[in-house]
Amino acid sequence: MDTAPAGVYESRNPRASSLYALVEDYYEELERIYDDRYQQRYGRWRPVIGKVLRKYLECGDLHRGFARLGCDGCRYHAILAYSCKCRLFCPSCQQKRVLLFAEWLDTHILAEVHHAQFVFTIPKLLRPIFKYHPRDLGLLCKSAWQALKQMFQEVAWDPSALPGVVLSVQSYGDRLNLHPHVHAIAGRGVWSSDGSFEAIPALDTRQLMLLFRHHVIKNLLAAGRISQAAVEILDRFHHPGFSAYEGAGVSADDSAARERLASYLVHPPFALARLHYDRDAGVVTYDPRAPSRGHSSPAARQQFSPLDALAALTAFIPEKGQQIVRYYGYYSNKARGQRRRQAAAAAIPGPPRSPDNPQDDDFRRFCRRAWARLIGKVYLIDPLTCPKCGGRLRIISFIDNPSVIEKILRHLKLWDLPERSPPLPPATTLAPDPDFLQWAATARQFDGID
């Protein structure tokens, strides 16, 4: 195949990645032995894991369907495979979600005021609660919002004014480990009921951490996830184990910085470029991230057996419909809906919107027309540029019928179905996770943690 000229977009080849090879080799074995080997470490096997893995193997596969593109100028034709659209697993699809979310947040949600980033973490002792009860991650978001709201209102002139906060809950750390924490973007101030904004300087992060700790413990007690004995153990810690970090602020006129900050709220749990799978040796390595501020040297490279690596990567796949991002205060769905209705009442009536969720209707249209623009944003190349004449490609049709798919691919000499590699020998049994054993030994001292 001839190489496309410079400046012309070339479709990705997902089969060439280490992640694809890892899933292709081991996803069936993982599903078969998961409950015996990994349930204690990552919780029960969830049907959504198998569904996502199977959809990922079809991502970018022309045999599953494609779109036909054509140029009206030179009659050039091309085909583009469908994507799997899986959350927090497929690197390509998740990156599209990240860019869409960042643009939507900057253009439709965040006000043009100074914003700050906050990160809230919890002690290791409490992390396994969210491994076995992942939907309780919402309690962390609620606790972070309660702490931020109380801090802002204590220093504001109007105690009833509300801050605007967007929160994202993440269950993963930088080393493919369980690390439930909350990222937040908050306006640097509060909004009164009349819409006026009051700017507020930096918050006391020590006090913010103590408030966050108070609300986390209170909410977990109310949900029955910990007992009073657990609280007494936490009280005896020399270091509280909780933290509240405030990052650098973003000025009101820096749209690009707001998008970067919003992207970090929903960043994927792993980076494909750091994942390496050696099929012959049966070893998966994950490179450390570049050293950050306060760390003089990077962490050591991690090594996994293939099954261990795949189990770790799939542990963070969310359930269908599980809410990852939440909006509070001035940015809440209720507040935005009220402002939208007020603006609509004062404007000229337009076409009717979806009766169920007007904002969701807008967001879906925003996503559908954004594919080519996002590709250009990432690769600095317009994917709809014709490689022959430089004209504009347009979508002609979507091909989903299996017989038509086969006919077109055979004509293009692309029909040969790839053969899967032969089954690999079962991986050796590894010792239980030491972090879990340490937590379990402590957890026996108090009731109700399970």
C-alpha positions as CSV (number, residue, x, y, z in Angstrom):
1,M,0.0,0.0,0.0
2,D,1.3,3.4,-0.9
3,T,2.1,5.8,1.9
4,A,-0.3,8.7,2.1
5,P,1.2,12.1,1.4
6,A,2.2,14.4,4.3
7,G,-0.7,16.1,5.8
8,V,-3.2,13.3,5.0
9,Y,-4.9,11.4,7.8
10,E,-4.2,7.6,8.0
11,S,-6.6,5.4,9.9
12,R,-5.2,3.8,13.0
13,N,-4.4,0.1,13.3
14,P,-5.6,-1.1,16.7
15,R,-4.4,-4.6,16.1
16,A,-0.8,-3.3,16.1
17,S,-1.0,-2.2,19.8
18,S,0.1,-4.2,22.8
19,L,-3.3,-3.7,24.4
20,Y,-5.1,-5.4,21.5
21,A,-2.7,-8.4,21.6
22,L,-3.1,-8.7,25.3
23,V,-6.9,-8.7,25.2
24,E,-7.0,-11.1,22.2
25,D,-4.7,-13.6,23.9
26,Y,-6.2,-13.6,27.4
27,Y,-9.7,-12.2,27.7
28,E,-11.4,-15.6,27.5
29,E,-9.0,-17.1,30.1
30,L,-9.5,-14.1,32.3
31,E,-13.3,-14.5,32.3
32,R,-12.9,-18.2,33.1
33,I,-10.6,-17.9,36.1
34,Y,-11.5,-14.4,37.4
35,D,-13.6,-15.3,40.4
36,D,-11.0,-17.8,41.7
37,R,-8.0,-15.6,41.3
38,Y,-9.0,-11.9,41.2
39,Q,-12.3,-11.5,43.0
40,Q,-10.5,-10.9,46.3
41,R,-8.3,-8.3,44.7
42,Y,-10.6,-6.4,42.4
43,G,-14.1,-7.5,43.4
44,R,-16.5,-9.8,41.6
45,W,-16.6,-10.4,37.8
46,R,-18.9,-7.9,36.2
47,P,-20.6,-8.7,32.9
48,V,-19.7,-5.2,31.6
49,I,-16.1,-6.3,31.6
50,G,-16.6,-9.1,29.1
51,K,-18.8,-6.9,27.0
52,V,-16.2,-4.1,26.8
53,L,-13.4,-6.5,25.9
54,R,-15.4,-8.1,23.1
55,K,-16.4,-4.7,21.7
56,Y,-12.8,-3.5,22.0
57,L,-11.6,-6.4,19.8
58,E,-14.1,-5.1,17.1
59,C,-13.0,-1.5,17.3
60,G,-11.6,-0.4,14.0
61,D,-12.4,-3.8,12.4
62,L,-13.6,-3.2,8.9
63,H,-15.4,-6.6,9.0
64,R,-17.8,-5.2,11.5
65,G,-19.0,-2.3,9.3
66,F,-17.7,1.0,8.1
67,A,-18.6,4.4,6.6
68,R,-17.9,5.1,2.9
69,L,-16.3,8.5,2.2
70,G,-16.1,10.1,-1.3
71,C,-14.6,13.2,-3.0
72,D,-16.9,14.9,-5.5
73,G,-13.9,16.5,-7.2
74,C,-11.7,13.5,-8.2
75,R,-14.2,10.7,-7.4
76,Y,-11.8,9.3,-4.8
77,H,-13.4,6.8,-2.4
78,A,-12.3,5.5,1.1
79,I,-13.7,3.5,4.0
80,L,-13.6,4.2,7.7
81,A,-14.2,1.5,10.3
82,Y,-16.5,2.0,13.3
83,S,-15.3,2.5,16.8
84,C,-16.3,0.7,20.0
85,K,-17.1,3.8,22.1
86,C,-16.1,2.0,25.3
87,R,-15.5,4.2,28.4
88,L,-12.1,4.1,30.3
89,F,-10.6,1.2,28.3
90,C,-10.3,1.8,24.6
91,P,-7.5,4.5,24.3
92,S,-8.8,6.0,21.1
93,C,-12.5,6.2,22.1
94,Q,-11.7,7.5,25.5
95,Q,-9.5,10.2,24.1
96,K,-12.4,11.4,21.9
97,R,-14.6,11.5,25.0
98,V,-11.9,13.5,26.9
99,L,-11.7,16.1,24.1
100,L,-15.4,16.3,23.7
101,F,-16.0,16.7,27.4
102,A,-13.3,19.4,27.7
103,E,-14.8,21.4,24.9
104,W,-18.3,21.0,26.2
105,L,-17.3,22.0,29.7
106,D,-15.4,25.1,28.5
107,T,-18.0,26.4,26.0
108,H,-21.3,25.4,27.8
109,I,-20.7,25.0,31.5
110,L,-17.8,27.0,32.9
111,A,-18.3,30.7,33.4
112,E,-15.7,33.2,32.3
113,V,-14.2,33.7,35.8
114,H,-11.1,32.6,37.5
115,H,-11.1,28.8,38.3
116,A,-9.0,26.5,40.5
117,Q,-8.3,22.8,40.6
118,F,-8.8,20.7,43.7
119,V,-7.8,17.1,44.4
120,F,-9.2,15.1,47.4
121,T,-7.8,11.8,48.5
122,I,-8.6,9.3,51.2
123,P,-6.5,6.9,53.4
124,K,-5.6,3.4,52.1
125,L,-7.7,1.9,54.9
126,L,-10.9,3.1,53.3
127,R,-10.1,2.3,49.7
128,P,-11.3,-1.3,49.6
129,I,-14.8,-0.1,50.5
130,F,-15.1,1.4,47.0
131,K,-13.6,-1.7,45.4
132,Y,-16.6,-3.8,46.6
133,H,-19.1,-1.0,46.4
134,P,-18.1,1.1,43.4
135,R,-21.3,3.0,43.3
136,D,-20.4,4.5,46.7
137,L,-17.8,6.6,44.9
138,G,-20.6,9.1,44.6
139,L,-20.2,9.6,48.4
140,L,-16.7,11.0,47.8
141,C,-18.0,13.5,45.3
142,K,-20.8,14.5,47.8
143,S,-18.2,14.9,50.6
144,A,-15.9,17.0,48.4
145,W,-18.8,19.3,47.4
146,Q,-20.0,19.7,51.0
147,A,-16.4,20.7,52.1
148,L,-16.0,23.2,49.2
149,K,-19.4,24.7,49.7
150,Q,-18.8,25.2,53.4
151,M,-15.4,26.7,52.9
152,F,-16.6,29.2,50.2
153,Q,-19.7,30.2,52.2
154,E,-17.7,30.9,55.4
155,V,-15.6,33.6,53.7
156,A,-18.2,35.0,51.4
157,W,-20.2,38.2,52.1
158,D,-23.4,36.4,51.2
159,P,-23.6,33.2,53.2
160,S,-26.4,31.8,50.9
161,A,-24.3,32.3,47.8
162,L,-23.2,29.1,46.0
163,P,-19.9,28.2,44.3
164,G,-19.9,26.4,41.0
165,V,-18.1,23.1,41.1
166,V,-17.6,20.2,38.6
167,L,-16.4,17.0,40.2
168,S,-15.0,13.8,38.7
169,V,-14.5,10.7,40.8
170,Q,-11.6,8.3,39.7
171,S,-10.9,4.9,41.2
172,Y,-7.4,4.4,39.7
173,G,-3.9,5.6,40.4
174,D,-0.9,6.2,38.2
175,R,0.4,2.6,38.7
176,L,-2.7,0.7,37.8
177,N,-3.6,0.5,41.5
178,L,-6.8,1.1,43.4
179,H,-6.8,4.8,44.4
180,P,-10.3,6.4,44.8
181,H,-10.0,10.2,44.7
182,V,-11.8,13.2,43.5
183,H,-10.8,15.9,41.0
184,A,-12.6,19.2,41.0
185,I,-12.8,22.4,39.0
186,A,-14.3,25.2,41.0
187,G,-15.0,28.9,40.2
188,R,-12.8,31.1,42.4
189,G,-15.8,32.6,44.2
190,V,-19.5,32.3,44.7
191,W,-22.7,33.4,42.8
192,S,-25.6,35.1,44.6
193,S,-29.2,34.5,43.7
194,D,-29.2,37.6,41.5
195,G,-26.4,36.2,39.4
196,S,-23.6,38.5,40.7
197,F,-20.2,36.9,41.3
198,E,-18.0,37.5,44.3
199,A,-14.4,36.6,43.9
200,I,-12.7,34.8,46.8
201,P,-8.9,34.3,47.4
202,A,-7.2,30.9,48.0
203,L,-8.8,28.6,50.5
204,D,-7.1,27.1,53.6
205,T,-6.3,23.6,52.3
206,R,-5.7,22.3,55.8
207,Q,-9.2,23.3,56.9
208,L,-10.6,22.0,53.6
209,M,-9.0,18.6,54.3
210,L,-10.5,18.4,57.8
211,L,-13.9,19.3,56.4
212,F,-13.6,16.7,53.7
213,R,-12.6,14.1,56.3
214,H,-15.5,15.0,58.4
215,H,-18.0,14.6,55.6
216,V,-16.5,11.4,54.2
217,I,-16.7,9.7,57.6
218,K,-20.3,11.1,58.2
219,N,-21.5,9.9,54.8
220,L,-19.9,6.4,55.1
221,L,-21.4,6.0,58.6
222,A,-24.8,6.9,57.3
223,A,-24.5,4.4,54.4
224,G,-23.4,1.7,56.8
225,R,-20.0,1.1,55.2
226,I,-18.0,1.7,58.3
227,S,-18.7,1.5,62.1
228,Q,-17.8,3.8,64.9
229,A,-14.9,1.4,65.7
230,A,-13.4,2.2,62.3
231,V,-13.7,5.9,63.1
232,E,-11.8,5.4,66.3
233,I,-9.0,3.7,64.5
234,L,-8.8,6.6,62.0
235,D,-8.7,9.0,64.9
236,R,-5.6,7.3,66.2
237,F,-3.6,7.8,63.0
238,H,-0.7,10.2,63.4
239,H,-1.4,11.5,59.9
240,P,-5.1,11.8,59.0
241,G,-4.5,10.0,55.6
242,F,-6.9,12.5,53.9
243,S,-5.7,15.3,51.7
244,A,-7.0,18.3,49.9
245,Y,-4.7,19.8,47.2
246,E,-5.3,23.1,45.4
247,G,-3.6,23.5,42.1
248,A,-2.6,26.5,40.1
249,G,-5.5,28.7,39.1
250,V,-6.8,29.4,35.6
251,S,-7.5,33.0,34.5
252,A,-10.9,34.0,33.2
253,D,-9.7,34.5,29.6
254,D,-7.6,31.4,29.3
255,S,-9.9,29.0,27.4
256,A,-7.1,26.6,26.5
257,A,-6.0,26.2,30.1
258,R,-9.6,25.5,31.1
259,E,-9.8,22.7,28.5
260,R,-6.6,21.2,29.7
261,L,-7.9,21.2,33.2
262,A,-11.2,19.7,32.1
263,S,-9.4,17.0,30.2
264,Y,-7.5,15.9,33.3
265,L,-10.9,15.4,35.1
266,V,-11.7,12.4,32.9
267,H,-8.2,11.2,31.8
268,P,-8.0,7.5,31.1
269,P,-6.7,5.1,33.8
270,F,-3.6,4.1,31.7
271,A,-1.5,5.3,28.8
272,L,-1.2,3.1,25.8
273,A,2.3,4.4,25.0
274,R,3.5,3.2,28.4
275,L,2.1,-0.4,28.1
276,H,4.3,-3.1,26.5
277,Y,3.4,-6.7,26.0
278,D,6.1,-9.2,25.1
279,R,4.2,-12.2,23.7
280,D,7.3,-14.5,23.6
281,A,8.3,-13.9,27.2
282,G,4.7,-13.6,28.5
283,V,5.5,-10.4,30.4
284,V,3.7,-7.0,30.4
285,T,5.6,-3.9,31.5
286,Y,4.1,-0.5,32.4
287,D,6.5,2.4,32.2
288,P,6.5,5.0,35.0
289,R,5.3,8.5,34.4
290,A,7.8,11.2,34.2
291,P,8.8,12.6,37.6
292,S,6.4,15.3,38.8
293,R,7.0,18.2,41.1
294,G,8.4,17.1,44.4
295,H,9.8,13.8,43.0
296,S,13.4,13.8,41.8
297,S,13.3,10.5,40.0
298,P,10.6,8.4,38.2
299,A,9.2,5.2,39.8
300,A,10.6,1.8,38.7
301,R,9.0,0.1,35.7
302,Q,6.3,-2.3,36.7
303,Q,6.1,-5.9,35.5
304,F,3.0,-8.1,35.4
305,S,2.0,-11.5,34.1
306,P,-0.4,-11.0,31.2
307,L,-3.5,-12.1,33.2
308,D,-2.5,-9.8,36.1
309,A,-2.1,-6.9,33.8
310,L,-5.4,-7.5,32.0
311,A,-7.3,-7.9,35.3
312,A,-5.8,-4.6,36.6
313,L,-6.7,-2.7,33.4
314,T,-10.3,-4.0,33.4
315,A,-10.9,-3.3,37.1
316,F,-11.7,0.4,36.4
317,I,-14.2,-0.2,33.6
318,P,-17.4,1.6,34.9
319,E,-20.9,0.0,34.8
320,K,-23.2,1.1,32.1
321,G,-24.8,4.4,33.1
322,Q,-22.5,4.9,36.1
323,Q,-22.0,8.6,36.6
324,I,-18.4,9.8,36.7
325,V,-18.8,13.6,36.5
326,R,-21.1,15.5,38.7
327,Y,-22.2,19.2,38.7
328,Y,-22.9,21.2,41.9
329,G,-24.0,24.7,42.9
330,Y,-24.0,27.3,40.2
331,Y,-23.0,24.6,37.7
332,S,-25.7,22.1,38.8
333,N,-28.2,20.7,36.3
334,K,-31.0,22.5,38.2
335,A,-29.3,25.9,38.2
336,R,-28.3,25.7,34.6
337,G,-31.8,24.7,33.6
338,Q,-33.3,27.7,35.5
339,R,-30.9,30.1,33.7
340,R,-31.7,28.4,30.3
341,R,-35.4,28.9,30.8
342,Q,-35.0,32.5,31.9
343,A,-32.8,33.2,28.8
344,A,-35.3,31.4,26.5
345,A,-38.2,33.4,27.9
346,A,-36.4,36.6,27.0
347,A,-35.3,35.4,23.5
348,I,-37.1,34.7,20.3
349,P,-38.6,31.2,20.3
350,G,-36.6,28.6,18.4
351,P,-37.2,25.0,17.3
352,P,-38.4,22.7,20.0
353,R,-35.9,20.6,21.9
354,S,-36.0,17.1,23.3
355,P,-38.7,17.0,25.9
356,D,-36.8,14.5,28.1
357,N,-33.4,16.2,28.4
358,P,-32.8,19.4,26.4
359,Q,-29.2,19.7,27.4
360,D,-28.5,16.1,26.5
361,D,-30.1,16.7,23.1
362,D,-27.7,19.6,22.6
363,F,-24.7,17.5,23.8
364,R,-25.4,14.6,21.5
365,R,-25.6,16.9,18.4
366,F,-22.4,18.5,19.6
367,C,-20.7,15.1,19.8
368,R,-22.0,13.8,16.4
369,R,-20.5,16.7,14.4
370,A,-17.2,16.8,16.2
371,W,-15.3,13.7,15.0
372,A,-13.3,15.3,12.1
373,R,-12.6,18.4,14.1
374,L,-11.2,16.4,17.1
375,I,-9.0,14.3,14.8
376,G,-7.6,17.5,13.4
377,K,-7.1,18.9,17.0
378,V,-5.1,15.8,18.0
379,Y,-3.0,15.2,14.9
380,L,-3.1,18.6,13.3
381,I,-4.5,16.9,10.2
382,D,-8.0,17.2,8.7
383,P,-9.2,13.6,8.2
384,L,-11.7,14.7,5.6
385,T,-9.0,16.1,3.2
386,C,-8.9,14.1,0.0
387,P,-5.4,12.6,-0.4
388,K,-5.5,12.9,-4.2
389,C,-6.8,16.4,-5.0
390,G,-6.9,18.0,-1.6
391,G,-10.6,18.5,-1.8
392,R,-13.2,17.7,0.8
393,L,-14.4,14.2,1.5
394,R,-18.0,13.6,2.5
395,I,-19.8,10.6,4.1
396,I,-21.7,8.7,1.4
397,S,-23.2,5.9,3.3
398,F,-22.9,3.6,6.3
399,I,-22.4,-0.1,5.6
400,D,-23.8,-2.6,8.1
401,N,-25.1,-5.5,6.0
402,P,-22.7,-8.4,6.4
403,S,-23.1,-9.5,2.8
404,V,-22.4,-6.0,1.5
405,I,-19.4,-5.6,3.8
406,E,-17.9,-8.8,2.5
407,K,-18.5,-7.9,-1.1
408,I,-16.8,-4.5,-0.8
409,L,-13.9,-5.8,1.3
410,R,-13.3,-8.6,-1.2
411,H,-13.3,-6.1,-4.0
412,L,-10.7,-4.0,-2.1
413,K,-8.7,-7.2,-1.3
414,L,-9.2,-6.5,2.5
415,W,-11.5,-9.4,3.3
416,D,-8.9,-11.9,4.6
417,L,-9.9,-12.5,8.2
418,P,-7.0,-12.4,10.7
419,E,-6.4,-15.6,12.5
420,R,-6.1,-15.5,16.2
421,S,-2.9,-16.7,17.8
422,P,-2.9,-20.2,19.3
423,P,-3.9,-20.4,23.0
424,L,-1.1,-19.6,25.4
425,P,-0.4,-21.8,28.4
426,P,-2.2,-20.9,31.7
427,A,-0.4,-18.4,33.8
428,T,1.1,-19.4,37.1
429,T,-0.8,-18.7,40.3
430,L,0.4,-15.6,42.1
431,A,0.3,-14.7,45.7
432,P,-2.6,-12.6,47.1
433,D,-2.3,-8.8,46.9
434,P,-0.3,-7.6,49.9
435,D,-2.2,-4.4,50.1
436,F,-5.4,-6.3,50.5
437,L,-3.9,-8.6,53.2
438,Q,-2.7,-5.6,55.2
439,W,-6.2,-4.0,55.0
440,A,-8.0,-7.2,55.9
441,A,-5.9,-7.7,59.0
442,T,-6.8,-4.2,60.2
443,A,-10.4,-4.5,59.1
444,R,-11.0,-7.4,61.4
445,Q,-10.9,-5.0,64.3
446,F,-14.0,-3.2,63.4
447,D,-17.5,-4.1,62.4
448,G,-19.5,-3.4,59.3
449,I,-16.7,-2.4,56.9
450,D,-17.9,-5.1,54.5
